[in-house]
Amino acid sequence: MFNPQYSITNKILNNISKIEASEEVIRHSPLLPLWEKQFKEDAIIRSAYHGTHLEGNKLQKDEAKDVLMGKDVIGRPRDIQEIINYRKVIDFIDEEAKRQIEKITETLIKKLHRIIVVKILPDEQAGEYRLKQVIIRNSQTGEITFRPPPPLEVPFLMREFIYWVNKTDKSEMHPIIKAGIIHHEMVRIHPFIDGNGRVSRVVATLILLLGGYDIRRFFSLEEYYDRDAASYYQSLQKASSGDLTSWLEYFTFGAAIEFEKIKEKILRLSKDVKLKEKF
């Protein structure tokens, strides 16, 4: 039975308090429809760029934006396809959140993986659990930093994990904490041959959306991770010992930073709206 171990520290509580305060301001601030559309597009661009750059995509942010706008970009076909796929999976989870789906299923997670790896992995590996052992190495030293569970254990671990996801509701656990645990556990299991980080981050985002933390879909946690990728991977690795406390402190801090950044930007724009209404 999956039973995550962690402690709720003052850091975590403080971070969640900041998130909720920012969310309240963002939700109730007046914003012109044009600005709202631009905020959403900016969040998609940031998510697609940073979510793939974090894993080695070589495109620059402007190039990623051009790809999403349908412009021709010179680059590795895989890099271009990763950006396209990330946009599609973001659109997909937005629709799932709007439908207020009641359960996270293996079928859904495999569907997300298929979208993420279209034209990147062979069809027989897309949306299917891995059949061989994988290892995680330090890209600079080549040192093995993490060895995920054997492939034979993956289906069992995923079933236990998904059972926990669906039985744990808002009354038992804060959605931010739940999203952080889901993010880490999916990275730990590493159920697919490739694309595990992207799937983990997308599922965590879906949990936030379903938990009421959509803040008009303006946020991109991927940017926070990518700004200091070393800290992101170190935080994940540190939690592999079994205690998720330090990871949850990192995860909630990143969400607090992103939500506060959006809050400040919206407050500046809201002042402009109010000024225009006076004249």
C-alpha positions in Angstrom: 0.0 0.0 0.0 1.4 3.4 -1.0 1.7 5.5 2.1 3.8 8.7 1.6 5.9 9.8 4.6 6.3 13.5 5.3 5.9 16.2 8.0 4.0 19.4 7.6 6.6 22.0 8.5 6.2 25.8 9.1 7.8 26.3 5.8 5.2 24.3 4.0 2.4 26.0 5.9 3.8 29.4 5.1 4.2 28.6 1.4 0.6 27.3 1.2 -0.7 30.4 3.0 1.1 32.6 0.4 -0.4 30.5 -2.4 -3.9 30.8 -1.1 -3.5 34.6 -0.6 -2.3 35.0 -4.1 -5.0 32.8 -5.5 -7.7 34.9 -3.8 -6.3 38.1 -5.3 -5.9 36.7 -8.8 -9.4 35.2 -8.9 -11.1 38.4 -8.0 -9.0 41.0 -9.8 -10.6 42.7 -12.8 -8.7 41.9 -16.0 -9.6 42.9 -19.6 -10.4 39.9 -21.8 -7.4 40.7 -24.1 -5.0 40.6 -21.1 -6.6 37.3 -19.9 -6.0 35.7 -23.2 -2.4 36.9 -23.3 -1.8 35.6 -19.8 -3.0 32.2 -20.8 -1.0 32.1 -23.9 2.1 33.2 -22.0 1.6 30.4 -19.5 1.3 27.9 -22.3 4.5 29.1 -23.9 6.4 29.1 -20.6 5.2 25.7 -19.7 6.0 24.2 -23.1 9.4 25.8 -23.3 10.6 25.3 -19.7 8.9 21.8 -19.4 11.0 20.5 -22.4 14.1 22.6 -21.9 14.4 21.1 -18.4 15.0 17.7 -20.1 17.4 18.8 -22.8 15.3 20.5 -25.5 17.7 22.9 -27.4 15.2 25.4 -28.7 15.3 29.0 -27.4 12.2 30.5 -25.9 11.4 32.7 -28.9 11.8 29.6 -31.1 9.4 27.6 -28.9 6.9 30.5 -29.2 7.3 30.5 -33.0 6.6 26.7 -33.1 3.4 27.2 -31.1 2.4 30.0 -33.4 2.8 27.7 -36.4 5.9 29.4 -37.8 8.8 27.5 -39.5 11.7 27.0 -37.1 15.1 25.5 -37.8 15.9 22.9 -35.2 16.0 19.2 -34.4 12.7 17.6 -35.4 12.5 16.0 -31.9 12.8 19.4 -30.2 10.1 20.9 -32.3 7.8 17.9 -31.8 8.3 18.0 -28.0 7.1 21.6 -28.0 4.0 20.8 -30.1 3.2 17.8 -27.9 3.5 19.7 -24.7 1.0 22.3 -26.0 -1.4 19.5 -26.9 -1.1 17.8 -23.5 -1.7 21.2 -21.7 -4.8 21.7 -23.8 -5.9 18.1 -23.0 -5.6 18.5 -19.2 -7.4 21.8 -19.4 -10.4 20.1 -21.0 -10.3 17.3 -18.4 -10.3 19.8 -15.6 -13.2 21.7 -17.1 -15.1 18.3 -17.2 -14.2 17.9 -13.5 -13.2 14.3 -14.0 -13.7 12.4 -10.7 -10.8 9.9 -11.0 -7.3 9.7 -12.2 -6.9 6.4 -14.0 -4.1 4.3 -15.6 -5.9 4.9 -18.9 -5.7 8.6 -18.5 -2.0 8.6 -17.5 -1.2 6.4 -20.4 -3.1 8.8 -22.7 -1.1 11.7 -21.4 2.1 9.8 -22.1 0.9 9.1 -25.7 0.2 12.7 -26.3 3.6 13.7 -24.9 5.6 11.2 -27.0 3.8 11.4 -30.4 6.4 11.1 -33.2 9.1 10.8 -30.5 8.8 7.2 -29.3 7.8 4.1 -31.3 4.1 3.4 -31.2 4.6 0.2 -29.1 6.3 2.3 -26.4 3.8 5.2 -26.4 1.4 5.0 -23.5 2.8 1.6 -22.4 4.7 0.9 -19.2 8.4 0.2 -19.7 9.6 -3.4 -20.2 13.2 -2.9 -19.2 15.3 -1.5 -16.3 16.3 2.2 -16.7 18.8 4.2 -14.7 19.2 7.9 -14.1 22.7 9.3 -14.5 24.2 12.7 -13.8 24.5 14.2 -17.2 27.9 15.7 -16.4 29.7 13.0 -14.4 27.9 9.9 -15.8 27.4 8.8 -12.2 24.2 6.7 -11.5 22.0 9.0 -9.3 18.9 6.9 -9.2 17.7 3.4 -10.1 13.9 3.2 -10.5 12.0 0.0 -9.6 12.3 -3.1 -11.9 9.8 -3.1 -14.8 8.0 -6.1 -13.3 7.0 -4.0 -10.3 5.8 -1.0 -12.3 2.1 -2.1 -13.0 1.7 -3.1 -9.3 3.2 0.2 -8.1 1.1 2.2 -10.4 -2.1 0.5 -9.4 -1.3 1.1 -5.7 -0.4 4.7 -6.4 -3.5 5.5 -8.4 -5.7 3.9 -5.7 -4.1 6.3 -3.2 -4.6 9.3 -5.5 -8.3 8.6 -5.9 -9.1 7.7 -2.2 -7.4 10.9 -0.9 -9.7 13.9 -1.2 -9.5 17.5 -0.2 -10.8 16.9 3.3 -7.8 14.6 4.0 -5.0 16.4 2.2 -4.5 19.9 0.7 -4.4 19.8 -3.1 -1.0 21.4 -3.2 0.5 18.7 -1.0 -1.2 16.0 -3.0 0.1 17.4 -6.3 3.6 17.5 -4.8 3.4 13.9 -3.7 2.1 12.8 -7.1 4.8 14.6 -8.9 7.5 12.9 -6.9 6.0 9.4 -6.8 5.6 9.3 -10.6 9.2 10.3 -11.1 10.2 7.7 -8.6 8.3 4.8 -10.3 9.4 6.0 -13.7 6.7 4.0 -15.4 7.6 4.8 -19.0 10.8 4.3 -21.0 10.9 8.1 -21.6 8.9 11.2 -20.9 8.4 10.5 -17.2 9.3 14.0 -16.0 6.8 15.6 -18.4 4.0 13.2 -17.5 4.7 13.7 -13.7 4.5 17.5 -14.0 1.4 17.4 -16.2 -0.5 15.0 -13.8 0.5 17.3 -10.8 -0.8 20.3 -12.7 -4.1 18.5 -13.4 -4.4 17.7 -9.7 -4.0 21.4 -9.0 -6.6 22.4 -11.6 -9.1 19.8 -10.2 -8.4 21.0 -6.7 -9.5 24.5 -7.5 -6.1 26.0 -8.0 -6.5 26.9 -11.7 -6.1 30.7 -11.0 -7.5 31.2 -14.5 -4.7 28.9 -15.9 -2.1 31.6 -15.7 0.7 29.7 -13.9 3.7 27.7 -15.1 5.5 25.7 -12.4 7.8 24.4 -15.1 9.6 27.7 -15.2 10.5 27.6 -11.5 12.0 24.1 -12.0 13.9 25.0 -15.1 15.4 28.2 -13.6 17.5 26.0 -11.3 17.3 22.5 -12.7 20.1 21.3 -10.4 18.0 22.1 -7.3 14.9 20.5 -8.9 16.7 17.2 -9.5 18.5 17.3 -6.2 15.2 17.8 -4.3 13.6 14.9 -6.1 16.7 12.7 -5.4 16.8 13.7 -1.8 13.2 12.5 -1.3 14.0 9.1 -2.8 15.1 8.1 0.7 11.5 8.0 1.7 10.9 11.2 3.5 9.1 13.7 1.2 9.3 16.7 3.6 12.1 18.5 1.9 10.7 17.9 -1.5 7.3 19.3 -0.4 9.0 22.4 1.0 10.7 22.9 -2.4 7.5 22.2 -4.3 5.2 24.5 -2.3 7.9 27.2 -2.3 8.0 27.1 -6.1 4.2 27.3 -6.4 4.2 30.2 -4.0 6.8 32.1 -6.1 4.9 31.5 -9.3 1.5 32.5 -7.8 2.9 35.6 -6.2 4.6 36.6 -9.4 1.3 36.4 -11.3 -0.6 38.2 -8.5 1.8 41.2 -8.7 1.5 41.4 -12.5 -2.3 41.2 -12.4 -2.5 43.9 -9.6 -0.5 46.2 -11.9 -2.8 45.6 -14.8 -5.9 45.8 -12.6 -4.8 49.3 -11.6 -4.7 50.3 -15.3 -8.2 48.9 -15.8 -9.6 50.9 -12.8 -7.8 54.1 -14.1 -9.4 53.6 -17.5 -12.8 53.2 -16.0 -12.5 56.6 -14.3 -11.9 58.5 -17.5 
